[in-house]
Amino acid sequence: MHRNMVLLTAISACVIAADVPRTSKRPVTDIYHGISVVDDYRWLEDLKSSDVAKWIEAQNVYGRSYLDKATWRPKMYKQIEELLGGNSVVSYGAGAWANGRFFGLRVDPKLQQPQLIVFEDPNKPEQCRVLIDPDDGPAVVGS
């Protein structure tokens, strides 16, 4: 039975791997302190490139085809929601005074990125104003 499980796992891995979009290597060599460093995937850093856009789309299609069929996702999503639910703790950090105001970062576990905030009184964090919220898009400045 153990052999059958190993065989089934190996076959499943091959079937999944067969559909994975290929990523081409386009080597770029840099020299740092006399040492050559080759980066085969630097081309993926050019987000304005149509080749990169096509690669991202292919990866997204592949990822969605797998995740949309995953029967474990609803249960995992529920568990994550429970962990990040009403008992999550918002924290503040990286604060500094400037022009009579206190600037800092608010970290809310329900959000993907910290927010840049400002308050008149750091003892009243509930009265803060969000200046930049990366979850709303790149460099969105609050009013």
C-alpha positions in Angstrom: 0.0 0.0 0.0 2.9 2.4 0.8 4.3 1.9 -2.7 0.9 2.7 -4.2 0.7 6.0 -2.2 4.2 7.0 -3.3 3.3 6.1 -6.9 0.1 8.0 -6.8 1.8 11.1 -5.3 4.5 11.0 -7.9 2.0 10.7 -10.8 -0.1 13.6 -9.3 3.0 15.8 -9.0 3.9 15.1 -12.7 0.4 15.9 -13.8 0.3 19.2 -11.9 3.9 20.1 -13.0 3.0 19.4 -16.7 0.6 22.3 -16.7 2.9 24.8 -15.0 3.7 27.7 -17.4 7.4 27.7 -18.3 9.6 30.7 -17.3 12.3 31.4 -19.8 15.8 32.2 -18.7 17.3 35.4 -20.0 20.6 35.7 -18.2 22.1 39.0 -17.2 25.5 39.1 -15.5 26.6 41.7 -13.1 30.0 42.0 -11.3 30.0 42.8 -7.6 33.4 43.2 -6.0 35.0 41.1 -8.7 32.4 38.3 -8.5 30.2 37.6 -11.4 26.5 37.1 -10.5 24.1 35.7 -13.1 20.4 36.6 -12.8 18.4 34.4 -15.2 15.1 36.1 -14.3 15.8 39.8 -14.1 13.6 40.3 -17.2 10.6 39.7 -14.9 11.4 42.9 -13.0 10.3 45.0 -16.0 6.6 45.4 -15.2 6.0 47.5 -18.3 7.1 44.7 -20.6 4.5 42.9 -22.6 6.4 39.6 -22.1 6.2 40.1 -18.3 2.4 40.9 -18.6 1.9 37.6 -20.6 4.0 35.7 -18.1 1.9 37.1 -15.1 -1.4 36.3 -16.9 -0.2 32.7 -17.6 0.8 32.3 -14.0 -2.5 33.7 -12.8 -4.6 31.4 -15.1 -2.6 28.4 -13.8 -2.9 29.4 -10.2 -6.7 30.1 -10.5 -7.2 26.7 -12.2 -5.6 25.0 -9.2 -7.0 27.2 -6.4 -10.6 27.2 -7.8 -10.7 23.4 -7.6 -9.2 23.2 -4.1 -11.8 21.8 -1.8 -9.8 22.8 1.3 -9.9 26.6 0.6 -13.3 27.4 2.3 -12.2 25.7 5.5 -8.8 27.4 5.5 -10.4 30.8 4.6 -12.8 30.4 7.6 -9.9 29.5 9.9 -7.9 32.5 8.8 -10.9 34.8 9.2 -11.3 33.4 12.8 -7.7 34.1 13.5 -7.8 37.6 12.1 -11.3 38.3 13.4 -12.4 40.5 16.3 -9.6 39.5 18.5 -6.8 40.8 16.2 -4.6 43.5 17.7 -3.9 46.7 15.8 -0.4 48.0 16.7 1.4 51.3 16.1 5.1 51.9 15.4 7.9 53.8 13.7 6.6 57.1 15.1 8.2 60.6 14.8 7.1 64.1 15.6 7.1 66.7 12.8 5.5 70.2 12.7 3.5 69.5 15.9 2.0 66.2 14.6 2.9 62.6 15.3 3.4 60.4 12.3 3.6 56.6 12.5 2.6 53.3 11.0 -0.6 51.4 11.9 -0.4 47.7 11.5 -3.8 46.0 11.3 -3.6 42.2 10.8 -6.7 42.4 8.6 -4.8 44.6 6.1 -2.0 43.5 3.8 0.2 46.5 4.4 0.8 49.0 7.2 -0.8 52.4 6.8 1.0 55.8 7.3 -1.0 57.8 9.7 -0.9 61.1 11.5 -2.5 62.2 14.8 -2.6 65.4 16.8 -2.4 63.3 20.0 -0.6 59.9 20.0 -2.5 59.1 23.2 -5.7 59.0 21.1 -4.9 56.6 18.2 -8.6 56.2 17.4 -8.5 59.9 16.2 -5.7 59.3 13.7 -6.0 60.2 10.0 -4.7 57.8 7.3 -2.2 59.5 4.9 -1.1 56.6 2.8 -2.9 53.2 2.6 -1.1 50.8 0.3 -4.1 48.5 0.3 -6.0 51.2 -1.7 -3.4 51.2 -4.4 0.1 52.7 -4.9 0.7 55.8 -2.8 -2.9 56.8 -2.2 -2.8 59.9 -0.1 -5.7 60.5 2.3 -7.5 63.9 2.6 
